[in-house]
Amino acid sequence: MALYILAFLIGVATGLRAMTPVAVVSWAAHLGWLHLHETWLAFLGFAYTPYVLSLLALGELVTDKLPATPSRKIPMQFGARIVMGALCGAALGAHGHALIAGLVLGVIGAALGTLGGAEVRRQLSRAIGKDLPAALIEDGVAIGGAILIVSRFS
């Protein structure tokens, strides 16, 4: 049961930041915390994958703060979060021989995280009076949450 909750929660984190959870999952696979060797997700643990995904995650953390960055709710942004949520959920599920269940729960979590995260950030920005502090809080939740979730497999 815990595996299913974790797959859902990694999806929620992916709804907040698309690339951060997949970078964390990739590091977990690379470090041997997640055993994906005989699955189609084995590429997440390859030598260079966590580095590349970490760079992409850092880029996302920067571009998220730019005023020209589109809403996470437009189809392309939303779709990216769904795909990354599916990937992360599947990776956690595969570790426990429940790849499909993990994938589905990752998708559901990503959809809810995307919509819920946007609303919470909007309200937090309104309460604070600025978007940057709300965005930084959201970064912290996404990073810390992903690390906490994946650390359960170490």
C-alpha positions in Angstrom: 0.0 0.0 0.0 2.8 2.4 0.8 4.3 1.9 -2.7 1.0 3.1 -4.2 0.9 6.2 -2.0 4.5 7.0 -2.8 3.8 6.7 -6.6 0.8 9.0 -6.2 2.9 11.5 -4.2 5.8 11.6 -6.7 3.2 12.4 -9.3 1.9 15.3 -7.1 5.5 16.6 -6.9 5.8 16.3 -10.7 2.7 18.5 -10.9 4.6 21.2 -9.1 7.9 20.9 -11.0 8.0 18.6 -14.0 11.7 17.8 -14.1 12.7 17.8 -10.4 11.1 14.5 -9.4 12.4 12.7 -12.4 15.9 13.9 -11.7 15.6 12.7 -8.1 14.2 9.3 -9.3 17.1 9.1 -11.8 19.6 9.6 -9.0 17.8 7.0 -6.9 18.1 4.5 -9.8 21.7 5.4 -10.4 22.6 5.0 -6.7 20.8 1.6 -6.7 17.9 2.6 -4.4 15.4 1.8 -7.2 16.0 -1.5 -9.0 15.0 -0.8 -12.6 17.7 -2.9 -14.3 15.5 -5.3 -16.1 12.8 -2.8 -17.1 12.3 -0.3 -19.9 13.1 2.3 -17.2 16.7 1.2 -16.7 17.9 4.2 -18.7 17.0 6.3 -15.6 20.0 4.8 -13.8 22.5 5.1 -16.6 25.8 6.9 -15.8 24.9 10.3 -17.4 21.1 10.4 -17.1 20.9 11.9 -13.6 23.3 14.6 -14.5 21.4 15.6 -17.7 18.0 15.5 -15.8 19.5 17.5 -13.0 20.6 20.2 -15.4 17.1 20.2 -17.0 15.6 20.5 -13.5 17.8 23.4 -12.6 16.8 25.1 -15.8 13.1 24.6 -15.0 13.6 26.1 -11.5 15.1 29.2 -13.1 12.6 29.6 -16.0 9.6 29.1 -13.7 10.3 32.5 -12.2 10.4 34.3 -15.5 7.3 36.4 -16.3 7.1 35.1 -19.9 6.9 31.5 -18.7 3.5 30.0 -19.7 1.0 28.6 -17.3 1.5 25.0 -16.2 -2.2 24.5 -17.2 -1.7 25.0 -20.9 -1.7 21.7 -22.9 2.0 21.4 -23.5 3.0 22.2 -19.9 0.2 20.1 -18.5 1.1 17.2 -20.8 4.8 17.3 -19.8 3.8 17.0 -16.2 1.5 14.1 -16.9 4.3 12.3 -18.9 6.9 12.9 -16.2 4.4 11.9 -13.5 3.7 8.6 -15.4 7.5 8.0 -15.7 8.2 8.7 -12.0 5.2 6.7 -10.8 6.1 3.8 -13.1 9.7 3.8 -11.8 8.5 3.6 -8.2 5.9 1.0 -9.1 8.5 -1.1 -11.1 10.7 -1.3 -8.0 7.8 -3.1 -6.3 6.6 -5.1 -9.4 3.6 -2.8 -9.9 4.8 -0.7 -12.9 1.3 -0.1 -14.4 -0.3 0.8 -11.0 2.6 3.2 -10.3 2.2 4.7 -13.8 -1.5 5.3 -13.3 -1.1 6.7 -9.8 1.7 9.0 -11.0 -0.5 10.3 -13.8 -3.4 11.0 -11.3 -1.0 12.6 -8.8 0.6 14.8 -11.6 -2.8 16.0 -12.7 -3.9 16.9 -9.2 -0.5 18.4 -8.3 -0.6 20.6 -11.4 -4.0 22.0 -10.8 -3.7 22.1 -7.0 -0.2 23.5 -7.1 -1.3 26.3 -9.4 -4.1 27.2 -7.1 -2.1 27.1 -3.9 0.7 29.2 -5.5 -1.9 31.7 -6.8 -3.4 32.1 -3.3 0.0 32.2 -1.6 1.2 34.9 -4.1 -1.9 36.9 -3.4 -1.4 36.6 0.4 2.3 37.5 0.2 1.8 40.2 -2.4 4.5 38.7 -4.7 4.9 35.6 -6.8 8.6 34.9 -6.2 8.4 33.9 -2.5 5.4 31.6 -3.4 7.4 30.1 -6.3 10.4 29.5 -4.0 8.2 27.8 -1.4 6.8 25.6 -4.2 10.3 24.8 -5.3 11.2 23.7 -1.8 8.1 21.5 -1.5 8.8 19.8 -4.9 12.5 19.2 -4.2 12.1 18.2 -0.5 9.0 16.1 -1.3 10.7 14.2 -4.1 13.8 13.5 -2.0 11.7 12.4 0.9 9.6 10.1 -1.2 12.5 8.5 -3.0 14.5 8.2 0.2 12.0 5.6 1.4 13.6 3.2 -1.1 17.2 3.7 0.1 
